[in-house]
Amino acid sequence: MKTLAILTIGTLYSGYVHANIEKLTVYGHRDGLIGESISASSGIIGQGEIEQRPMLRSAEMLELIPGMAVTQHSGSGKANQYFIRGFNLDHGTDFATSIDGMPINMRSHGHGQGYTDLNFIIPESISTINYQKGSYSASQGDFSSAGSAQFKLVDNVKHQQIELSIGEDNYKRAVVLGSTNLKKGKLIAAAEWQGYDGPWDDINEDVNKKNALLRYVGKAFNGDLSISAMAYDNTWNSADQIPQRAVSQNLITQLGSLDTTLGGSSSRYSLSGNWQGEHLKASAYVINYDLNLYSNFSYFLNDPINGDQFNQQDSRNIYGTTLSYQFETKTSGINMQHTAGLELKHDDIDNVGLYNTKAREQLSTVRQDALKQTSYSSFWESKLLFTPKLEATAGVRYDYFDTNVTSITAVNSGKASDDLISFKASLNYRFTQLLAAYANWGQSFHSNDARGSTINIDPVTGDQAERVDLLVKSEGAEIGLRFADEKKYNMSAALWWLKLDSELLFVGDAGNTEPSDASKRYGLEMSAYYWINDQFNIDLEASFTHSRLDINDNNNYIEGAVPVVASTGLNWHLSKQWQSSIRVRHIGKRTLTDDGHKRSNPLTVVNSSVTYKQTHWKVDFELLNLFNSTDHDIDYYYASRLAGEPAQGVEDNHFHPIEPRTARLTLSLLF
């Protein structure tokens, strides 16, 4: 099945670079991107691939990126847990995501730095996902050390559609998508509603997710213009991670809870615009965002009377713009294409707070702050076409961050700033139309929570606290090969390494900072897609990583690091009407302690789907977790306390199980 995507590039004619921008049709993973991509580990995912993939959650769209795993350790409305290149990214700390030029990662967030909640995205409204592993392009900035993904909203709706889904555990979903032509463009609209109770023994998730999209696409000022308005609102109850001993002692089942009053609400409203002319490209956005989240990870360890439930709040407006200019030159017979860009982003956070609660009733304030954080960025990238086969790219990026923290604890208020220069370089050589080699090197960074850069007193203990740098630098490289014939196969492999100056993070659950050592990671990634014939195709993706803290004995493990991520799938089209898919995802044993003695069990899950399609309607049947695996989505090892246990608590494995086998049926009407 060919998967359509749109890639905008400069076009090569007779040995020189033409100034016009041309839109080329490519075919997602079916196109090897030889001659288009700057690395062996980047690619494009098309709507057809998203549509064909059986998924439990919408965020699993990112699992179409080879080596990426997406899990959950809490309720359906919370940001997912992401794993790639040996990182437990938590909710997105070192993987940058954006949609139509708007950043998705949230800096200085109430629940964790780089918080990446994808629940506001309607999968049917996405045309492509453009992904890059590592950070080798000058346009990649904050949070991009491990990689990045850019979601592109649809410009052309293939057909109007109405989707209705039902499933076990009271799963319900409705989607509408359509467009209408206007005098100078078209208007695209989409809406989604989802309800879900979940499989839990004593929690009714009561998910109430609502999404809407209104998008204008047309021509203006001799260029292409798009304006998009997006709205998201969600409420839910949570079944959080639980200690293994509570299950072993029959206090609860694997699907039980120790605190049944957890959950939250979140909303996101945005307006964005993009314009692209012959040389100039501009985008701007404004986002209004809120989160209200209740969690309890240690039960009665800190407060044996009321329990350890806490509430995290985040309320902000985000403003930003990006401007880039592309032009060509020719020097000494070398054709060059240059891109210069400027970026501005401002977070106006009126409240980011941490509170002690009991059954969602506030008991006391741990920390409450208002923040203003602004970043100014510029970049320059030059692509040098030495010969039709040899191409090099060199880039430089400058980032300046400025922040102002106003805390209810006056000594934790203050101003801080930091800046960073990052250099990037790539080289690729095309041996034949089917085989290309790549070498890449790049510096990048992630920002730390602004509160950690001005802190003086730990808000929990009252002890002197250690400040952290606002920006943490990374450096990485890879060498790789692509071997592709779009009619039959597409294979790539990359050897990579990545060094992070510090694993410094702000711990939102505790309200303080936790400095750590520098880290080193290296690994091997491979992916292969083979179209056996017009009916059958198979894919295999595997990532192997070695991760350590960079200290003298080099034997300190990074907690949460994942050594192996692998997946495989078989898709077949028995006829024009029948289509089916079965996929296996495997995550290896995750390191839970820095001495490496405690590790999780591996996770393996199988998902499947069958589709029957006619001209104006189709039916999809999904059977998720086909073999009813009881593996764990996530595992952590730390101390918690149940009623009657010692005051210091008990160290134990805390986990969130994958959801049991579940069936879902979708009817789609196509116009």
Residue pairs with C-beta under 8 A, 6 or more apart in sequence:
1 48
1 52
1 537
1 571
1 573
1 579
2 27
2 28
2 30
2 48
3 27
3 28
3 29
3 30
3 45
3 46
3 47
3 48
3 49
4 25
4 26
4 27
4 28
4 46
4 47
4 48
5 25
5 26
5 27
5 28
5 31
5 44
5 45
5 46
5 47
5 127
5 128
6 23
6 24
6 25
6 26
6 127
6 128
6 152
6 155
7 23
7 24
7 26
7 36
7 44
7 130
8 21
8 22
8 23
8 24
8 276
9 21
9 22
9 24
9 36
10 17
10 18
10 19
10 21
10 326
10 328
10 337
10 383
11 17
11 18
11 20
11 21
11 22
12 18
12 335
12 385
12 388
15 335
15 388
16 328
16 330
16 335
17 328
17 335
17 336
17 337
17 385
18 328
19 278
19 279
19 327
19 328
20 278
21 276
21 278
21 326
26 33
26 36
26 44
27 46
27 486
28 43
28 44
28 45
28 46
28 48
28 49
28 128
29 43
29 44
29 45
29 49
29 490
29 529
29 539
30 486
30 490
30 529
30 531
31 44
31 484
31 486
31 490
32 434
32 482
32 483
32 484
32 485
32 486
32 490
32 492
33 42
33 43
33 44
33 482
33 484
34 430
34 433
34 434
34 435
34 436
34 482
34 484
35 430
35 436
37 43
37 428
37 438
37 482
38 136
38 137
38 393
38 426
38 428
38 438
38 440
39 132
39 133
39 134
39 136
39 426
39 428
39 438
39 440
39 478
39 480
39 494
40 436
40 438
40 478
40 479
40 480
40 481
40 482
40 492
40 493
40 494
41 66
41 132
41 133
41 134
41 147
41 478
41 480
41 492
41 494
41 496
41 525
42 130
42 131
42 132
42 133
43 65
43 66
43 130
43 131
44 128
44 129
44 130
44 131
45 61
45 64
45 65
45 128
45 129
45 130
45 131
46 127
46 128
47 124
47 126
47 127
47 128
47 154
49 64
50 61
50 64
50 123
50 126
50 129
51 123
51 124
52 571
52 579
52 581
52 609
52 611
53 60
53 61
53 63
53 64
53 581
53 583
54 581
54 583
54 607
54 608
54 609
54 622
54 623
54 624
55 61
55 63
55 123
55 607
56 607
56 624
56 625
56 659
56 662
57 70
57 72
57 76
57 80
58 118
58 119
58 121
58 122
58 123
59 70
59 79
59 80
59 118
59 119
60 70
61 118
61 121
61 123
61 126
61 129
62 68
62 70
62 82
62 97
62 118
62 129
62 149
63 69
63 70
63 567
63 585
64 129
65 84
65 129
65 131
65 147
65 149
66 525
66 527
66 541
66 543
67 84
67 85
67 133
67 525
67 527
67 541
67 542
67 543
67 565
68 82
68 83
68 84
68 565
69 82
69 83
69 84
69 562
69 565
69 585
69 587
70 80
70 81
70 82
70 83
71 80
71 81
71 83
71 587
71 603
71 633
71 634
71 656
71 658
72 78
72 80
72 81
72 633
72 634
72 656
73 81
73 240
73 241
73 633
73 634
73 636
73 656
74 238
74 239
74 240
74 241
74 262
74 295
74 656
75 205
75 207
75 236
75 237
75 238
75 239
75 240
75 262
75 263
75 264
76 119
76 196
76 198
76 205
76 207
76 209
76 236
77 119
77 207
77 209
77 234
77 235
77 236
77 263
77 264
77 265
77 266
78 111
78 117
78 236
78 238
78 264
78 293
79 91
79 92
79 111
79 115
79 116
79 117
79 118
79 119
80 91
80 116
80 118
81 88
81 89
81 90
81 91
81 633
81 634
82 89
82 90
82 91
82 92
82 95
82 116
83 89
83 562
83 565
83 587
84 95
84 133
84 146
84 147
84 543
84 565
85 133
85 134
85 146
85 147
85 496
85 498
85 521
85 523
85 525
85 543
85 545
86 498
86 521
86 523
86 545
86 546
86 547
86 558
86 561
86 562
86 563
87 93
87 94
87 95
87 146
87 521
87 547
87 560
87 561
87 562
88 559
88 560
88 561
88 562
88 590
89 95
89 114
89 146
90 112
90 114
90 505
90 560
91 111
91 112
91 114
91 115
91 116
91 117
92 104
92 105
92 114
92 115
92 116
92 143
93 112
93 113
93 114
93 143
93 446
93 505
94 114
94 143
94 144
94 145
94 146
94 446
94 474
94 500
95 114
95 116
95 143
95 144
95 146
95 147
95 148
95 149
96 103
96 105
96 140
96 141
96 142
96 143
96 144
96 147
96 148
96 149
97 103
97 104
97 105
97 116
97 118
97 148
97 149
97 150
97 151
98 104
98 148
98 149
98 150
98 151
99 121
99 150
99 151
99 152
99 153
100 151
100 152
100 153
100 226
100 228
100 272
100 274
100 283
101 272
101 274
101 283
101 285
101 322
102 270
102 272
102 285
102 287
102 320
103 142
103 318
103 320
103 345
104 116
104 117
104 118
105 114
105 115
105 116
105 142
105 143
106 114
106 115
106 116
106 117
106 289
106 314
106 316
107 113
107 114
107 142
107 347
107 373
107 447
107 449
107 450
108 347
108 349
108 352
108 371
108 373
108 403
108 449
108 450
108 451
108 506
109 115
109 291
109 314
109 352
109 449
109 508
110 291
110 293
110 312
110 313
110 314
110 352
110 353
110 354
110 508
111 291
111 293
111 312
111 314
111 508
111 509
112 505
112 506
112 508
113 446
113 447
113 448
113 449
113 505
113 506
113 508
114 143
114 446
117 266
117 268
119 209
119 211
119 232
119 234
119 266
120 211
120 230
120 232
120 268
121 151
121 211
122 175
122 177
122 190
122 191
122 192
122 211
122 213
124 161
124 163
124 175
124 177
124 190
124 192
125 153
125 154
125 177
125 188
125 190
125 213
126 151
126 152
126 153
126 154
127 152
127 153
127 154
127 155
127 156
128 151
128 152
129 149
129 150
129 151
129 152
130 149
130 150
130 152
131 147
131 148
131 149
131 150
132 140
132 147
132 148
132 149
133 146
133 147
133 478
133 494
133 496
133 525
134 145
134 146
134 147
134 440
134 442
134 476
134 477
134 478
134 496
134 498
135 144
135 145
135 147
135 148
135 422
135 424
135 442
135 443
135 444
135 474
135 476
136 393
136 424
136 425
136 426
136 440
136 441
136 442
137 381
137 393
137 395
137 424
137 442
138 339
138 341
138 379
138 380
138 381
138 395
138 396
138 397
138 422
138 424
139 324
139 339
139 341
139 379
139 381
139 397
140 148
140 397
140 424
140 442
140 444
141 343
141 377
141 379
141 397
141 399
141 422
141 444
141 445
142 375
142 399
142 445
142 446
142 447
143 446
143 447
144 444
145 444
145 445
145 446
145 474
145 476
145 498
145 500
146 498
153 188
153 213
153 215
153 226
153 228
154 188
154 215
155 188
155 217
155 226
156 179
157 177
157 178
157 179
157 188
159 670
159 671
160 177
160 178
160 179
160 670
160 671
161 175
161 176
161 177
161 178
161 668
161 669
161 670
161 671
162 174
162 175
162 176
162 668
162 669
163 173
163 174
163 175
163 176
163 666
163 667
163 668
163 669
164 173
164 174
164 666
164 667
164 668
165 171
165 172
165 173
165 174
165 664
165 665
165 666
165 667
166 172
166 664
166 665
167 622
167 662
167 663
167 664
167 665
168 199
168 662
168 663
168 664
169 196
169 197
169 198
169 199
169 662
170 195
170 196
170 197
171 194
171 195
171 196
171 197
171 662
171 664
172 193
172 194
172 195
172 196
173 192
173 193
173 194
173 195
173 666
174 192
174 193
174 194
175 190
175 191
175 192
176 189
176 190
176 191
177 188
177 189
177 190
178 188
178 189
178 190
178 671
179 186
179 187
179 188
179 189
180 186
180 187
182 216
182 218
184 218
184 219
184 220
185 216
185 217
185 218
185 219
185 225
186 216
186 217
186 218
187 214
187 215
187 216
188 213
188 214
188 215
188 216
188 217
189 212
189 213
189 214
189 215
190 211
190 212
190 213
191 210
191 211
191 212
191 213
192 209
192 210
192 211
192 212
193 209
193 210
193 211
194 207
194 209
195 206
195 207
195 208
195 209
196 205
196 207
197 204
197 205
197 206
197 207
198 204
198 205
198 207
198 239
198 659
199 255
199 659
199 660
199 662
200 239
200 255
200 256
200 257
201 252
201 253
201 255
201 256
201 257
202 252
202 256
202 257
202 260
203 237
203 238
203 239
203 257
203 260
204 237
205 236
205 237
205 238
205 239
205 263
206 235
206 236
206 237
207 234
207 235
207 236
208 234
208 235
208 236
209 232
209 233
209 234
209 236
210 231
210 232
210 233
210 234
211 230
211 231
211 232
212 230
212 231
212 232
213 228
213 229
213 230
213 231
214 228
214 229
215 226
215 227
215 228
215 229
216 225
216 226
216 227
216 228
217 224
217 225
217 226
218 224
218 225
218 226
219 225
220 275
221 275
221 277
222 277
222 278
223 275
223 276
223 277
223 278
223 280
224 274
224 275
224 276
224 277
225 273
225 274
225 275
226 273
226 274
226 275
227 271
227 272
227 273
228 270
228 271
228 272
228 273
229 270
229 271
230 268
230 269
230 270
230 271
230 272
231 268
231 269
232 266
232 267
232 268
232 269
233 265
233 266
233 267
234 265
234 266
234 267
235 263
235 264
235 265
236 263
236 264
236 265
237 262
237 263
238 262
238 263
238 264
238 294
238 295
239 255
239 257
239 262
239 656
240 257
240 259
240 262
240 295
240 296
240 297
240 656
241 297
241 634
241 636
241 654
241 655
241 656
242 252
242 254
242 256
242 257
242 258
242 654
242 655
242 656
243 258
243 640
243 642
243 650
243 652
243 653
243 654
244 652
244 653
244 654
244 655
245 642
245 650
245 652
246 252
246 256
246 258
246 642
247 253
247 254
247 256
251 258
251 642
252 258
254 630
254 657
255 657
255 660
258 296
258 299
258 642
259 296
259 299
259 307
259 309
261 294
261 309
261 359
261 360
262 294
262 295
262 296
262 309
263 293
263 294
264 291
264 292
264 293
264 294
265 290
265 291
265 292
266 289
266 290
266 291
266 292
266 293
267 288
267 289
267 290
268 287
268 288
268 289
268 290
269 287
269 288
269 289
270 285
270 286
270 287
270 288
271 285
271 286
272 283
272 284
272 285
272 286
273 283
273 284
273 285
274 281
274 282
274 283
275 281
275 282
275 283
276 282
279 325
279 326
279 327
280 323
280 324
280 325
280 326
281 322
281 323
281 324
281 325
281 326
282 321
282 322
282 323
282 324
283 321
283 322
284 320
284 321
284 322
285 318
285 319
285 320
285 321
286 317
286 318
286 319
287 317
287 318
287 319
288 316
288 317
289 314
289 315
289 316
289 317
289 318
290 314
290 315
290 316
291 312
291 313
291 314
291 315
292 311
292 312
292 313
293 311
293 312
293 313
294 309
294 310
294 311
294 357
294 360
295 309
295 310
295 312
295 509
296 307
296 308
296 309
296 310
297 308
297 509
297 638
297 640
297 654
298 308
298 638
298 639
298 640
298 641
298 649
299 307
299 308
299 640
299 641
299 642
300 307
300 308
300 641
300 642
300 643
300 645
301 308
301 639
301 640
301 641
301 649
302 308
303 356
304 641
304 647
306 356
306 358
306 363
307 358
309 356
309 357
309 358
309 359
309 360
310 354
310 355
310 356
310 357
310 366
310 509
311 353
311 354
311 355
311 356
311 357
311 360
311 362
312 353
312 354
312 355
312 508
312 509
313 351
313 352
313 353
313 355
314 349
314 351
314 352
315 349
315 350
315 351
315 352
316 347
316 348
316 349
316 350
316 352
317 347
317 348
317 350
318 345
318 346
318 347
318 348
319 345
319 346
319 348
320 343
320 344
320 345
320 346
321 343
321 344
322 341
322 342
322 343
322 344
323 341
323 342
323 343
324 339
324 340
324 341
324 342
325 339
325 340
325 341
326 337
326 338
326 339
327 337
327 338
328 335
328 336
328 337
328 338
329 336
329 338
330 336
334 384
334 385
334 386
335 384
335 385
336 382
336 383
336 384
336 385
337 382
337 383
337 385
338 380
338 381
338 382
338 383
339 379
339 380
339 381
339 382
340 378
340 379
340 380
341 377
341 378
341 379
341 380
342 377
342 378
343 375
343 376
343 377
343 378
343 379
344 374
344 375
344 376
344 377
345 374
345 375
345 377
346 372
346 373
346 374
346 375
347 371
347 372
347 373
347 374
348 372
349 369
349 370
349 371
349 372
349 373
350 370
351 368
351 369
351 370
352 368
352 369
352 370
352 371
352 451
353 365
353 367
353 368
353 369
354 365
354 366
354 367
354 368
354 459
354 508
354 509
354 511
355 362
355 363
355 364
355 365
355 366
355 368
356 362
356 363
356 364
356 365
356 366
357 363
365 408
366 459
366 460
366 511
367 407
367 408
367 409
367 412
367 451
367 459
367 511
368 407
368 408
369 405
369 406
369 407
369 408
369 412
369 451
370 405
370 406
371 403
371 404
371 405
371 406
371 450
371 451
372 403
372 404
373 401
373 402
373 403
373 404
373 450
374 401
374 402
374 403
375 399
375 400
375 401
375 402
375 447
376 399
376 400
376 402
377 397
377 398
377 399
377 400
378 397
378 398
379 395
379 396
379 397
379 398
380 395
380 396
380 397
381 393
381 394
381 395
381 396
381 424
382 393
382 394
382 395
383 391
383 392
383 393
384 391
384 392
384 393
384 394
385 391
386 392
388 430
389 429
389 430
389 431
390 427
390 428
390 429
390 430
391 427
391 428
391 429
392 425
392 426
392 427
392 428
393 424
393 425
393 426
393 427
394 423
394 424
394 425
394 426
395 423
395 424
395 425
396 421
396 422
396 423
396 424
397 421
397 422
397 423
397 424
398 419
398 420
398 421
398 422
399 419
399 420
399 422
399 445
399 471
400 417
400 418
400 419
401 417
401 418
401 419
401 447
401 470
401 471
402 415
402 416
402 417
403 415
403 416
403 417
403 450
403 453
403 454
403 470
404 414
404 415
405 412
405 413
405 414
405 415
405 416
405 450
405 451
405 453
405 454
406 413
407 413
407 451
407 454
409 457
409 459
411 456
411 457
412 451
412 454
412 455
412 456
412 457
412 459
413 454
414 454
415 454
416 450
416 453
416 454
416 470
417 470
418 453
418 469
418 470
418 471
419 471
420 445
420 471
420 473
422 442
422 443
422 444
422 445
422 473
423 442
423 443
424 441
424 442
424 443
425 440
425 441
425 442
426 438
426 439
426 440
426 441
426 442
427 438
427 439
427 440
428 436
428 437
428 438
428 439
429 436
429 437
430 436
431 437
434 483
434 484
434 485
435 481
435 482
435 483
436 481
436 482
437 479
437 480
437 481
438 478
438 479
438 480
438 481
438 482
438 494
439 477
439 478
439 479
440 477
440 478
440 479
440 480
441 475
441 476
441 477
442 475
442 476
442 477
443 473
443 474
443 475
444 473
444 474
444 475
444 476
445 471
445 472
445 473
445 474
446 471
446 472
446 474
447 470
447 471
447 472
448 468
448 469
448 470
448 471
448 472
448 504
448 505
448 506
448 513
449 505
449 506
449 508
449 513
450 470
451 506
451 513
452 467
452 468
452 504
452 506
452 512
452 513
453 467
453 468
453 469
453 470
454 467
455 465
455 467
455 512
455 513
456 464
456 465
456 467
457 463
457 464
457 465
458 464
458 465
458 511
458 512
459 511
459 512
460 510
460 511
460 512
465 512
465 513
466 513
466 515
467 513
468 502
468 504
468 506
468 513
468 515
469 502
469 504
472 500
472 501
472 502
472 504
473 500
473 501
474 498
474 499
474 500
474 501
475 498
475 499
476 496
476 497
476 498
476 499
477 496
477 497
478 494
478 495
478 496
478 497
479 494
479 495
480 492
480 493
480 494
480 495
481 492
481 493
481 494
482 490
482 491
482 492
483 489
483 490
483 491
483 492
484 490
484 491
484 492
487 531
488 530
488 531
489 528
489 529
489 530
489 531
490 527
490 528
490 529
491 526
491 527
491 528
491 529
492 526
492 527
492 528
493 524
493 525
493 526
493 527
494 524
494 525
494 526
495 522
495 523
495 524
496 522
496 523
496 524
496 525
497 520
497 521
497 522
497 523
498 520
498 521
498 522
499 518
499 519
499 520
499 521
499 550
500 518
500 519
500 520
500 521
501 518
502 515
502 516
502 517
502 518
503 516
503 517
503 518
503 519
503 549
503 558
504 513
504 514
504 515
504 516
505 513
505 514
505 516
506 512
506 513
506 514
507 513
507 514
516 549
517 549
517 550
517 551
517 556
518 549
518 550
519 547
519 548
519 549
519 550
519 558
520 547
520 548
520 550
521 545
521 546
521 547
521 548
521 558
521 561
522 545
522 546
523 543
523 544
523 545
523 546
524 543
524 544
525 542
525 543
525 544
526 540
526 541
526 542
526 543
527 539
527 540
527 541
527 542
528 539
528 540
528 541
529 537
529 538
529 539
530 537
530 538
530 539
531 537
532 538
534 573
535 572
535 573
535 574
536 570
536 571
536 572
536 573
537 570
537 571
537 572
538 568
538 569
538 570
538 571
539 567
539 568
539 569
540 566
540 567
540 568
541 566
541 567
541 568
542 564
542 565
542 566
543 564
543 565
543 566
544 563
544 564
545 561
545 562
545 563
545 564
546 563
547 557
547 558
547 561
547 563
547 591
548 554
548 555
548 556
548 557
548 558
549 556
549 557
549 558
549 594
555 596
556 594
556 595
557 591
557 593
557 594
557 595
557 596
558 591
558 594
559 591
559 592
559 593
559 594
559 637
560 590
560 591
560 592
560 636
561 590
561 591
562 587
562 588
562 590
563 588
563 589
563 590
563 591
564 586
564 587
564 588
564 602
565 586
565 587
565 588
566 585
566 586
567 583
567 584
567 585
567 586
568 583
568 584
569 581
569 582
569 583
569 584
570 581
570 582
570 583
571 579
571 580
571 581
572 579
572 580
572 581
573 579
574 580
576 613
577 612
577 613
577 614
578 610
578 611
578 612
579 610
579 611
579 613
580 608
580 609
580 610
580 611
581 608
581 609
582 606
582 607
582 608
582 609
582 626
583 606
583 607
583 608
584 604
584 605
584 606
585 603
585 604
585 605
585 606
585 607
586 602
586 603
586 604
587 602
587 603
587 604
588 602
589 599
589 600
589 601
589 602
590 599
590 600
590 635
591 598
591 599
592 598
592 599
592 600
592 635
592 636
592 637
592 653
593 637
598 637
598 653
600 632
600 635
600 653
600 655
601 631
601 632
601 635
602 631
603 629
603 631
603 632
603 633
603 658
604 629
604 631
605 625
605 629
605 631
605 658
606 625
606 626
606 627
606 629
607 622
607 623
607 624
607 625
607 626
608 622
608 623
608 624
608 626
609 620
609 621
609 622
609 623
610 620
610 621
611 618
611 619
611 620
611 621
612 618
612 619
613 619
615 670
616 669
616 670
616 671
617 667
617 668
617 669
617 670
618 667
618 668
618 670
619 665
619 666
619 667
619 668
620 665
620 666
620 668
621 663
621 664
621 665
621 666
622 663
622 664
622 665
622 666
623 661
623 662
623 663
624 659
624 661
624 662
624 663
624 664
625 658
625 659
625 660
625 661
625 662
626 661
627 661
628 660
628 661
629 658
630 657
630 658
630 660
631 657
631 658
632 655
632 656
632 657
632 658
633 655
633 656
633 657
633 658
634 655
634 656
635 653
635 654
635 655
636 653
636 654
636 655
637 651
637 652
637 653
637 654
638 651
638 652
638 654
639 648
639 649
639 650
639 651
639 652
640 649
640 650
640 652
640 654
641 647
641 648
641 649
641 650
642 650
